[in-house]
Amino acid sequence: MQNDFPNQGLLYKRLEQWRTLQRQLHQLSDNIHHKIEGAYVAYKIAEIEGKNQLSLLSTELLEEANKALALAQITEEEIEKGMLRQ
């Protein structure tokens, strides 16, 4: 089998690297989701209490979380493109 597929070891190594990266990106996505969810809950609580505006800090946190999510998506797409080219 090794003679027929000499790069099999390399393929397994890359596949494991890809799976590790996928797990890390999934964890990052979950973390971002929880942070955004927490900010949203805080916003809704403030809204119920009559404070209809997000604080500047909350707005900045939401913007940063959205940027991180977008970057994670771009990173994942670029990695997938790179894996398909090889």
C-alpha positions, 0 to 999 in steps of 0.5 A: 500500500505504501508503494501505491500511495507514498504520500499517505503519511503526509496526507494523514499528517495534514488531515490531522492538522486540519482537524485540529485547526477545525476544532480550534476555530470551532472553539473560537466561534463558540467563545465569540458566540457566548461573548456576543450572547452575554453582551446582548443579554446585558443590553436587553436587561438595560433596555428593560430597566429603561436604559435604551442605549448600549454603552460605548464599551458594549458597542466597541465589544460587539464591533470587535467580536464581529471583526473577530468572527469575520476574520475567523471566517476568512481564515477558514476559507483561505485554509480550505482553499489552500488544502484543496490546492495541495 
